[in-house]
Amino acid sequence: MRSSSFLVKILIVGVVSLLLLVPLLLLQGVVSERAQRREETESEIYQSWGGRQTLAGPVLTVPYVSRTLDEKGRKVETVAAAHFLPDTLGIDGTLQPETRSRGMYQVTVYGARLSLRGAFSSPSFSGIRVSPVDILWDQAYVSLELPDLRSLQEKILLSWGDGRAAVRSARGSLGMFPGEVRANVPVSAAPPAGVAAPGQIPFSFDLSLRGGGAINFIPLGDETRVRVQSSWPGPSFTGSFLPERRVLGPDGFDAEWRVVSTARAYPQRWVDGEIEPSALLDTSFGVNLMAPVETYLKVTRALKYGLLFLVLPFCTLFLFEVLARKRIHPVQYLLIGLADCVFYLLLLSLAEHVGFGPAYLAAAASCTALVTLYAAAVMKSRAGLAMLPVLAACYGFLALVLSSEDNALLMGALGLFLLLGAAMFLTRRVDWYRKERAVTPPSPGSGNGA
């Protein structure tokens, strides 16, 4: 046993390390559970406030009678609709962010005031197989679909041409969202070829609505211009189009988009069934006001280095046994490993209340002090204080890796290379066969005097 004591100790330390992987895996489950709970709380607040908003409109819809033949050759009349998009669409809005809390979780919501302006051309049914007498001009309406009509805070009054029209709620006619607001408007057919057009029909209306997290727009105009201002200092611009102009600062942001119809994959006019709602939604763009929640992501990334935090202290203790000839019991290895595992639990629980940075500093300092004092007591000498720089360097290295996501792999590889090099340098003069030679019996005749 003496000749293989080093090998036995290495095997025992390896088994202890594998056992400590179990609490690390359990901690990963705890992190996932806490992240899911936060998402559920966020969804509950959004549902009661208004949720993510997407403005799908305005769209001019003109119903008509469609005449077809059924399987028995009988004429069947159904009501279909042709949808027309505006020639110009301008949206100017301001977002006032607010914070709503539930327990220890905070979610960003906003109140939006939007002004929509633009113009439609007189609708033309040229190329659509429908008789002029079957077009229901008196049932034409302008609509705007929203994800949740409960988010509307004020009544809407539509200015159409020289008049005004009352707006009411209805079922979504385009199929992008369940509900919409619409207003019946007077329209007439476009003049035949060669006859001068009577001009465009201007429209305008204002919206006051609530939302959470993000607001998006769909570029339905032949020329679409959207400008959004807010006091939120950290916006994230998302979607199919980025703003052509943006001003960011500590006092908020001012962003403006300009999109032309040739930059999207659907026309200015279609009839029911020709365009899928997803084609319209895929061209949406907007701004996200949500603050990125990096707590759970960073804790998860830190857990990936959990094995390193077990191996490095164990290697340090093993070197003490080899170089300083100190006996350390496997139970003491286990307790030090558990202290390193508790670091992640402290990190997660503190980060939910004080943020990741202060939580990391407090958890790392506490576990470093605990392990260092315990190692000094176990070895009954100041040699155990060597754990202090070892753990400090380890936690410092992990902090650098977590703060530099782009270079995390490179830094991790270099760190492991340096650790391996340090271990090889410190043990370069260790005679691993020393005890084996000490118990090897002398060869026959070696003790005979001359």
Secondary structure, 3 states (H helix, E strand, C coil): CHHHHHHHHHHHHHHHHHHHHHHHHHHHHHHHHHHHHHHHHHHHHHHHHCCCEEEEEEEEEEEEEEEEECCCCCEEEEEEEEEECCCEEEEEEEEEEEEEEECCEEEEEEEEEEEEEEEECCCCCCCCCCCHHHECHHHCEEEEEECCHHHECCCCEEEECCEEEECEEEECCCCCCCEEEEEECCCCCCCCCCCCCCCCEEEEEEEEEEEECEEEECCCCCEEEEEEEECCCCCEEEECCCCCEEEEECCEEEEEEEEEHHHCCCCCEEECCCCCHHHHHCCCEEEECCCCCCHHHHHHHHHCCHHHHHHHHHHHHHHHHHHCCCCCCHHHHHHHHHHHHHHHHHHHHHHHHHCHHHHHHHHHHHHHHHHHHHHHHHHCCHHHHHHHHHHHHHHHHHHHHHHCCCCHHHHHHHHHHHHHHHHHHHCCCCCCCHHHHHCCCCCCCCCCCC
